[in-house]
Amino acid sequence: MTSPDAASKTASAGPAVVLIGPMGAGKTSVGRRVARALGTPFTDTDKLVVRDHGPIPALFVAHGEPHFRALEREAVVEALARGGVVALGGGAVLDPLTRERLREHHVVLLTVAPHVVASRIHGDDRPLLGGEDPVDRWQRIFDERRPVYEQTADIAFDTSSGPLARVVDDIVAWARRVPAGETA
């Protein structure tokens, strides 16, 4: 899926605007709109994994989470090499190599309140939320990952209230202010 020199292409594509955060925070929806406003390509790493390997729930069942995370790591390399705006899966930043790669990019943390995420994840087939109260499980996963999200991000925006267009506008304005060679 990734050429051997894809990581070296990352620098030549310039820093990407990378959206991280918990499941249901709106990384894909916001990312598409930010990319459109900036006139750059948009890549969703989960979509790359699905394109190349099939549905994520099936990957979890057949091969387990560690296998999925390895595929996700490859998708992150490909997406960062493309540049533009990139939405990472919620757990992608748990990988130390991925966090290292993100240092060269503009990283935006999207957050969302638990009462809001309930409607966003209802009916989704998310492997990590199965088998129990999805919102309770989401909260535990978010609490575990939050320190990593906060350490990795250059800036954070909450998507819980107000029009999504406001969050998009704020990210676009921030991305335009950050010089190309800097990440914060």
Secondary structure, DSSP 8 states (H G I E B T S, - for coil): ---TTHHHHHHHT---EEEE-STTS-HHHHHHHHHHHHT--EEEHHHHHHHHH--HHHHHHHH-HHHHHHHHHHHHHHHHHH-SEEE--TTGGGSHHHHHHHTTSEEEEEE--HHHHHHHHTT---GGGTTS-HHHHHHHHHHHHHHHHHHH-SEEEE-SSS-HHHHHHHHHHHHHHS-TT---
